[in-house]
Amino acid sequence: MKITDRVYYVGVVDWKANHFHGFDIQGTSYNSYLILDDKKVIIDAVKKEYYPTFIENIAKIINPKKIDYIIVNHAEMDHSSSLEYLVKDTGAKVVLNKVTKEYLDKMYDTTDWHFMVVDSNETLDIGERTLKFIRTPMLHWTDNMVTYSSDGILYSNDAFGQHLATSERFADQIDGGGRSFYEAKDYFASIILPYRMFVGSVLEELSQYDINYICPAHGTVWRGDLIDDIIYKYALWSSDVPKNKAVILYGTMYQSTEKIAYALADGLVNAGVTVRILNTESPVNKIMNELMDARYVLIGSPTMNANIYPPVRNILSWLEDLKPIDKVGVAFGSYGWVECATGHIYETFKKLNYKIVDDECLKIQFIPSVEELRECREFGRKLGSTNNKN
């Protein structure tokens, strides 16, 4: 499929992918782009199991032997594991930065590969176009870079990507871009979030370029007004400025903790707070998507074996890894002969430097009574009302 004149999409849509790095997804794509100029260039590759389709896509447009350069923006195997075959079948020179080369040398047998090592702001003249390489370390590996083409195309690799399987190649072709924005936020929350402190400098660097298309390594291509929109979203998502929103996340065995969760939600809603209720069966990336821009994080767990409920512990581990910050943390739960779960939740809140709000009414023995649930509702109302006054 053409992106612009003499620029083609030659990647592969993975319709059956349902997990990526431990996150639940509904398909993805491994995007690669072919530039036809005086020099013929491939931007990024695909997972090795899709190499036969990948090389066939290229061959429909050009004899693979005529490819001069393969640009590798990032060494991770979802982009690079087919390189061994692609380099052999094309004989092309591999263009990459020194960190990417170090990684590829450890991952593959690169003895017979021909390399061109580049650094930030170095360029490659391929005819009518000039390609400029811009290092973007920690978005989301130390080796990441993007490639800017003088015809206004930014090949952004993981930045601005989405795990999205679709036959449409442009974001505006699906719900006016709504689906792509949702999946981009999901992707940011699960992949980019721990490194969001680096996003601002990257956006500042990119602001000096005229960008007509953003071509990521996963998902759909951004064009038109959606380019400014997705750049704005990245600035917003990386800013840690929360909405007046609460995420209530809980695990439950006999629905007691669930009852507390819904009582807290009632109180928060009555105070004008937007509420999202999720349980431990929700995909982690969906949890992080909602939690990323929330002011309040309320986590509930029953006590099990004088400890925290294991599915909740798993969520806490993800929180510590992905590090959403600047939240108000509330722990709640139910218990039998001894209450232990909320302490574990508070430990995670402390590691993330959350403002902790504690109340004994949120630790309920066995089944919550009507009066105890009323107290939970009142706690939620006060919590939300205090924020509104601030």
N, C-alpha and C positions, 0 to 999 in steps of 0.2 A: 504494500500500500504506500502511495506517495504521501510524504509529509509536505514537501514543497517540490518545486522543479528540481529534479536530479538529486533529491534526498528521499530515501525510501526506508520504511519500517521493514526489517527482515527478522524480527524477533519471533518468539513463540508464546502463545497463550497456554497456560497450564490450567485447564478447566477442573482438574480433579484434585488439585492441592487443597488440603484441609488443615494443615499445620505448617507453621513457619517459626522456627526458633522457640517452640513451645506455645505459640499463640494459635488460636483457632482462626482460620480464614476460610473464605469461600472462593477459592481460586486465586490465581495471580498471573503475572506475565513476566517473562524474561526478555527485556527489550534490547534490541540491537538496531543500529541504524547504519545505512550504507550511503555514503556520499560519492557521487560521480562527478569528478572534476578532472583536471589534468592528471592528478593523482587520485587513485581510488582508495577510499578509506572506510574501514569498519569501526564503529564506535561501540565498544563493549560487546561481550559475547553472552552465551546462555549456559544453563546447566547441561552437563554432558549427555544426560539421557535424551535430550532433545536435539542433539547435534544433527542427526539425519534430516530432520525437518528444517533446521537452521541453514544448513549448507544448501538444501534444496531451494529454500527461499532466496538465497543469494544467487544461485545458479539460474533462477528464472529471469534475473536481471542482467547478470554479468558472469563471465567465466571466472570462477574463484581465483584462478591463477593470475588474473590481472589486478588483483588487489595489492596495493603497495604498502599500506599501513594498517595495523590494528591498534587502536587506542584503548588502553586499559585504564579506566578511571579508578578502579577499586579491585582488590585482589580476592575478595570473598568468593567462595566457590559457586554461589548461585549465578555469578557473572563470569567466572574464570575457568570452571572445570572442563569446558569444551575447548579451551585454548590449545591444548596439546594436539587435538585433531585439526583445528583451524590453521594453526601455524604450519603443520605438516602439509595440508592440502593447498595452502596458498603461497607459502614461502615468504609471506609478508614480514616486514619489520614491525616489531612490537614497540609501541611508544608508551612510556609510563614514567612515573617519578621513581626516585631511588628507593623509597620505602616500599612501594609496590613491587619493585624488582626484588628486593630482599625477601619479601613474602613469597613471591612466585618461585624463586630459587629454592625455597624450602618445601614448597608444595608439589612441584612438578620437576621433571627432568628437563631443564632448559638449556642443556649443553649446546644444542645445535640451533638455538634461537638467536635471531639478530635483534639487538635492542637499540633503541634511541631513548636515553634517559633525559627527562626534561624537569624543569623546576618552575615555580610560579612566575608568570608573566613571560615565559618563553613562548615562542610562536613556531608554527610550521606552515609554510606556504605550499598550498596544494593546487594552485592555479588561480582561478577567479576568487577563491576563498583563502583566508588566512585563519588558521586555528590557533587559539590562545589557551594556554593551560593555567588553571588557577587552583592552587592547593586549598583544600577545605578540610584540614585534619580534624578528626573527631566528629565528623558528620558522615558516618558514625564510627569509622575506624581511623587509625592514625595515618593511613595512606591515602584517604579519599582526596580526589580532585574532581573538578568539573572542566569541561572543554567548551569554550565559547567560539563560535564560528562567526566570521565577519558578515555573513548574510543574516545575522540576528537570531541564530539558534543557539540556545544553551543546552548542552548535553549534560544533565545534572546528576546522573547516576542515582544514588539513593535519595538525595534531597528532592523534595516535592513529589515523591513517589507514593503509590497506593498499591495495596494487594487487591487487585481487581481483575477478574477475568471477564472479558467482553470482546465482542467482535468490532465494536466501535473503537477508533483509535484516538479520538479527541474528546476531552472532558465535556465540552459543550454539547456533544451529541447524546449525552445521557442525562435526562432530567435537567437540562440547562446547566449542568455542572454540579448539581446538588449531590449526586451519588459520589462523584469523584472527591468533592470536598469532605464528605463524611469519611470516606476511606482514607483520605490524606490525613485527617485528624487521628484516625485509628492508628495509622502507620506512625505518625509523629509520636503518639502517646506510648507506643510499644517499642520503637526503635530509636528515635531521636531524643526523646525526653531527657534521658540521663546526661545528655551533652548539649542541652539547650543553651547553656551559657556561651557557646561558640557561635550560635546562629546569628546574633546581631552583627558581628564583625564580617561574617560571610555576606549577609544582606547588604551591608554598607559597601563592601567591595563590588558586589554585583550591580549596585545602583548606578555605576558609571557607564554601564553598557546598555545599548538599545536592544531589547529582547523582544522578539516577535513570536518565538516559540520556546517553551521549556519541554525538553524531551527527557523524561526520567527513565530509569532502568526498570521500573515496575509501574504498571498501570497506564493511565491515559496521558496524552500530550495536552499541555496547557497552551491556549492561544487567545488572542483578542483581549477583551477586558478581564478575562479570568486570570491572566498573568499577574496584573496588579493585585487581584483579589487573593491569589494563593500566596504571594509574597507578603501581603498584609497579614494573612492568617498565620504565617510562620512567625512574623514579628509578634503577633498577639500571643500565640501559643508558647513562645519562648519567654514572654515577659513575666510570667508568674502572677499576673493580675487576675484575681478570682472574681467570679460572678457571685451574686447573692443566691447561691445554690448549695444544696446539701446532697451528698451521696451517702445513702445508708446501705451498708454491706453487712450481711449476716450469714452465719451458718446455723442450722437448727437440727435437732434430733426428734423432738416431740412437740415442735411448734411453739414452745414457750418463748424462745428468743425471737421467733418470727412475730409473735404478738407484740412484744416490746418494740420491735422495729417499726411496725405499722402504727403503734401509738405515738412514737416519736415523730413519725412522718406527719400524722394529723396535726400535731402541735406546731411543727415547722411551717406547714402549709398555711395554717391559720395566722401565722406571723408574716405571711407574704414571701416565704422562701420557696424557690423552685426545688423540688425534691425528685431524686431518682433512687429507686429501691432496687437493689441487686442482691442476689445470693451467691453462695460459693459455687453453684453450678453455672453461673454466667462465665463466658470466656474472659480470660484475664485482660485481653486487649480491649474488650468492650467496657470492662470495669475501669481501666485506665483512661479510656476515651472520655468517660463521664467524670472521672475524678480529677482529671488534669486541671480543669478550670473551676472547680468547686471551692467555696470558702470553707465549708464544713465537711468533715469526714467522720461518720459515725460507724463504728465497727462493732458487731455483736457476735458473741460466741457462747455456747454452753460450755460448762466445765465437764471434761471427760477424763476419767482416771487421774483426778487431781491435776489436770493440765488443760491446755487449750484444745479445742476441737481441731483435729488435723487439717481439714480443708481450709479453715481460717488461718492456721499457721502458714499454709502454702501462700495464701494471699499476702500475708505480712512479709513473707520473703520477697515476693515480687515488688511490694512497695519499697522495701529497703534497697532493692536493685535499681528501680526506675526513678526513685527519689523525687516524687512530686512534693513541693515545699510550700511554705506559707499557708498553712491550714489551721483550722481549729479542730482538735481531735476529741472525740467522745467515745468511750468504751462502755459497752453494756453487755448484759448476758444473764442467763439463768443457770441455776446450779442445784445440786442435791444436798449432800452433807457438808460440802466445803466449796467456797468460791475461789477459783484460781485463774480463770481465763482472762479477766480484764487486766490483770497485771502484765501479762504477756503483750497485750495490745498496747498498753501504755509504754512499755519498753521500746516498741517500734516508734511510737509517737515521739518519744524523747530523742531517739536517734535522728529523726527527721526534723527535730526542733519545732514541733507543733505546739501551739498554745493548747494546753490540756484543760478541759472542763470536766470535773468529776462530781458525782453525786451518788450517794448510797441508794437512792431510789431506783437506780438503773441496774442494780444487782439483786435479782429477784429469785427467791428459793422456790423450786418446783414450778407450779403453774401460777402465773400472775393473776391476782384478784382484780375485780372491777376497780377498786380503789387504787391499787398499784398502777394499773394502766392509766387511770386518770392522772396520777402523779407524773407518769412518763409523758403524757400529752402536755401537761403544764410545763415540764422541763423543756420540751421541744419549743413550746410557744415562747418561753422566756429567752431561750437561746437565740431564736430568730429575731425577737423583738429588741434584744440588746444590740444586735448588729445593726438593725435598722435605725436605731437612735444614734449610732456612731457615724 
